[in-house]
Amino acid sequence: MTKNIILGVTGSIAAFKAAIIVSKLKSLEFDITVIMTKSAQSFIHPLTFRTLSQNKVVTDIFIDESVYNPQHVSIAHKADLFVIAPATANVIGKLASGIADDALTSTVMASNVPVLIAPAMEENMYMNPITQRNINILQEVGYKFIGPEKGRLASGKTGVGRLADVELIIKTIVDELANSADSIANLPVNHTDEVNGRKESNAENKAEDKEKKRLRGPAVTRLYESGRKRHGSVRSS
Ligand SMILES: Cc1cc2nc3c(=O)[nH]c(=O)nc-3n(C[C@H](O)[C@H](O)[C@H](O)COP(=O)(O)O)c2cc1C
């Protein structure tokens, strides 16, 4: 079945590379929905993504009156994976603080799927203790980071903050989707289930499992996932 990927694009000079990412993912036959921040639209036109993804591009949370279900909810629910590339210091900070004031941040928060973040920014922004703290907060709840790498930055300086190589981003996406096939559905609901050696659930246990999963929510789900799956080049702790 076709996998649905949401690609968040933010206001970085590396935003043009998101077009290459969409093009490559599309050639791998994924379904891509691009969500752009307002700042991202200063760097690259939504039409580029619309053409490459062959899907509507989300540019504003309040724009689509044609659907009853709010966009950030309906898009979030059909996604298999969330990718933000490039991710600004600003959007990383917003997500770490639980701010959901635009289409991108509100859709991330409304989703219940793995989130991959590929930051891109000047070295000082990346090394800033606030940015590092925000990254740690997101990693603690299971968001995975791809890069950034060291290289030539927009300022002309060389340093850490350059968007990870596009091929690495694509590979990480493909690996993540392959891994997620056997993720949460196969996990025990809690450690005591494992310790007690419970192999199969009866109807009562299944109802209980469902309720526990509902209560523990996406953040804890991602914690379980991040503990199980680690990629060589992906920072997940
Ligand atoms: C030319 C230019 C390049 C920028 N590049 C970056 C960048 O690579 N990374 C970053 O974090 N911010 C960058 N910024 C600043 C962001 O665009 C700014 O923080 C903006 O508010 C981010 O909005 P967003 O996170 O909603 O997309 C840049 C700004 C300008 C004017």
The ligand as an SDF file (V2000), in Angstrom:
LIG
                    3D

 31 33  0  0  0  0  0  0  0  0999 V2000
   18.0040   34.6690    3.9770 C   0  0  0  0  0  0  0  0  0  0  0  0
   17.5580   34.0050    5.2460 C   0  0  0  0  0  0  0  0  0  0  0  0
   17.9770   32.6960    5.5050 C   0  0  0  0  0  0  0  0  0  0  0  0
   17.5810   32.0560    6.6740 C   0  0  0  0  0  0  0  0  0  0  0  0
   18.0160   30.7670    6.8910 N   0  0  0  0  0  0  0  0  0  0  0  0
   17.6790   30.1490    8.0500 C   0  0  0  0  0  0  0  0  0  0  0  0
   18.1280   28.8320    8.2980 C   0  0  0  0  0  0  0  0  0  0  0  0
   18.7940   28.1790    7.4810 O   0  0  0  0  0  0  0  0  0  0  0  0
   17.7840   28.2650    9.4790 N   0  0  0  0  0  0  0  0  0  0  0  0
   17.0410   28.9100   10.4220 C   0  0  0  0  0  0  0  0  0  0  0  0
   16.7940   28.3490   11.4790 O   0  0  0  0  0  0  0  0  0  0  0  0
   16.5760   30.1620   10.1990 N   0  0  0  0  0  0  0  0  0  0  0  0
   16.8720   30.7920    9.0320 C   0  0  0  0  0  0  0  0  0  0  0  0
   16.4080   32.0540    8.7940 N   0  0  0  0  0  0  0  0  0  0  0  0
   15.5250   32.6940    9.7890 C   0  0  0  0  0  0  0  0  0  0  0  0
   14.1100   32.1280    9.6640 C   0  0  0  0  0  0  0  0  0  0  0  0
   13.6050   32.3330    8.3380 O   0  0  0  0  0  0  0  0  0  0  0  0
   13.1910   32.8020   10.7030 C   0  0  0  0  0  0  0  0  0  0  0  0
   13.5900   32.3910   12.0020 O   0  0  0  0  0  0  0  0  0  0  0  0
   11.7280   32.4670   10.4820 C   0  0  0  0  0  0  0  0  0  0  0  0
   10.9630   33.0910   11.4920 O   0  0  0  0  0  0  0  0  0  0  0  0
   11.4840   30.9880   10.5200 C   0  0  0  0  0  0  0  0  0  0  0  0
   10.1050   30.7350   10.3620 O   0  0  0  0  0  0  0  0  0  0  0  0
    9.5370   29.2520   10.3390 P   0  0  0  0  0  0  0  0  0  0  0  0
   10.2640   28.4570   11.3580 O   0  0  0  0  0  0  0  0  0  0  0  0
    8.0820   29.4030   10.6790 O   0  0  0  0  0  0  0  0  0  0  0  0
    9.7000   28.7360    8.9500 O   0  0  0  0  0  0  0  0  0  0  0  0
   16.7670   32.7220    7.6180 C   0  0  0  0  0  0  0  0  0  0  0  0
   16.3200   34.0200    7.3320 C   0  0  0  0  0  0  0  0  0  0  0  0
   16.7160   34.6390    6.1770 C   0  0  0  0  0  0  0  0  0  0  0  0
   16.2230   36.0440    5.8960 C   0  0  0  0  0  0  0  0  0  0  0  0
  1  2  1  0
  2  3  1  0
  2 30  2  0
  3  4  2  0
  4  5  1  0
  4 28  1  0
  5  6  2  0
  6  7  1  0
  6 13  1  0
  7  8  2  0
  7  9  1  0
  9 10  1  0
 10 11  2  0
 10 12  1  0
 12 13  2  0
 13 14  1  0
 14 15  1  0
 14 28  1  0
 15 16  1  0
 16 17  1  0
 16 18  1  0
 18 19  1  0
 18 20  1  0
 20 21  1  0
 20 22  1  0
 22 23  1  0
 23 24  1  0
 24 25  2  0
 24 26  1  0
 24 27  1  0
 28 29  2  0
 29 30  1  0
 30 31  1  0
M  END
$$$$
